[in-house]
């Protein structure tokens, strides 16, 4: 019973939004008002607690998702402050995978911006309940109700304001609570809040919204208690309203909306109350789905501290002194410091040397961590993002996370031959940390090629190599990362024979390669009857095909959007070896694909441009001249929002061109959309 009480007081939340909407500033205020920090760190001064990386402080943006814990009303709130820039969308993705709830921060002027849509839909993918917080109400052009309308129209959400602002822009002074019909005004630089009864126009507006709220809750509620009280004209108890709002929020039928100005310390305490009152604890959510590795079946993983240990590694971060820090979310059972556990993905045992709870880049040692909690493990040598940690007797795999493919590459070479080994070591560290960062060696030129999500992503990674890891290297110009695919279905039989150390190595397999829909990725399946070919040889064929996917077909770019099926195989127990079947698979893949109409695919990007009305014509022309297609044009009071799609190859250096056209007043965000057959020149 004691554990139930503890779990009910846990909140695992993320702060998510478009870049510069005020996520980190809001988090800094939360840490201050909960007593976690005694000084407010400002992003603009490079002193934000959560932006602890040197590059985050230099650039004034969040790059790495930082975790911390604080206490409010006897509840422990674990917060992950995520990046807003699309190049670091993987940080958001892996954070949302393990969170129970989220706070979506919106700029009161910009409203629903491009990355707001991306993170919102990511939260939809992982069924994350959320609150909305309309920040920067003190800015010129702020409009609370316009943002609420955009959440409904653009995001398909069901926003339900639980506050309305008192004034706006410079006159913003506080908020009226819809549930209590009381005004909350901040004074003394936002450090003090004065509560009084609402009156006048604000009271009438609040009453109208309260009726709408009750009407909405009545339609969502499983009981008729609210409806009956309302029809009888009786007062509806505050705790009943809060209980129904919480239930509707957790089931994602509504999104409670709050307002404030985090920079001015206004609105943060009611937001903290809402996190405790309306966002779920781990026990409120349905069991997580897992895949039993031995039984080949899907199983439910309930959040139970007494169950078999099961945790997901959702982030790897390198520390100069401690080595790899593995951030884990425990879904079942518990993990203890100094104990060996089983990495189910790697099928290897690893030891937990130490367990810590992170506060940005500061560690607080703990002895154990139970179901529903997030902590950091020191000591794992093999773990990667997406690995499941558990026990050999209960090998359940939690679903892997899916990350977008990198679309931009640069060549990097050490300044001296002695530095090459050090450079490769650093690249392995960064690849383990970041699932959207890859590197490979060009077989023909010997060049090391690194790939990432965008120019900023690559720039940050290269700067880390040169500054943080002190690697002496030269970096080339960014280039597009293409993909290869096929347009026809082809079946091919490959025979392999080689004598090694006096022993015959034979294999004969029949493969079918076929194109898949764009965005499907790659797929390997076997049609062989169970037992007709040893499992080890089927695995060898899969390894050969997987390696061939990475090596490409004609030009060495990874193969994509295609499936490979093992149709038949000839097995000889004396001469059939894993080596032969793996080699036959790689050769068979190449030969089949060369006859299947290989094509080159190029990345197409979704481009969102925000600019003043005066420059709309020039901006549209600048996009179309780069091969872009305008998708939509959205007019706002102070600016225009242009959405387009354009080839990545043509968009290099667009930020400079846009600044020149708009006199520095235009901004843009670019995100990978899909791969498309490259048009011939």
Buried (B, 14 or more C-beta within 10 A) or exposed (E): EEBEEBBBBBBBBBBBBBBBBBBBBBBBBBBBBBEBBEEBBBBEEBEBBBBBBEBBBEBBBBBBBBBBBBEBEEBBBBBBBBBBBBBBBBBBBBBBBBBBBBBBBBBBBBBBBBBBBBBBEBBBEBEBBBBBBBBBBBBEBBBBBBBBBBBEEBBEBBBBBBBBBBBBBEEBBBBBBBBBBBBBBBEEEBEEBEEEEBEEEBBEBBEEBBEEBBEBBBEBBEEEBBBEBBEEEEEBEEEBBBBBBBBBBBBBBBBBBBBBBBBBBBBBBBBBBBBBBBBBBBBBBEEBEBBEBEEEEEBEBEBBBEBBBBBBBBBBBBEEEBBBBBBBBBBBBBBBBEEEBBBBBBEEEBEBBBBBBBBBBEBEEBEBBBBBBBBBBBBBEBBBBBBBBBBEEBBBBBBBBEBBBBBBBBBBBBEEEEBBEBBBEBBEBBBBBBBBBBBBEEEEEEEBBBBBBBBBBBBBBBBBBBEBBEBEBEBEEBBBBBBBBBEEBBBBBBEBEEEEEEEBBBBBBBBBBBBBEBEEEBBBEBEBEEEEBBEEBBBBBBBBBBEBBEBBBEEBBBBBBBBBBBBBBEBEEEBBBBBBBBBBBBBBBBBBBBEBEBBBBBBBBBBBBBBBEEBBEBBBEBBEEBBBEBEEEBEBEEBBBBBBBBBBBBBBEBBEBBBEBBEEBBBBBBBBBEBBEBEEE
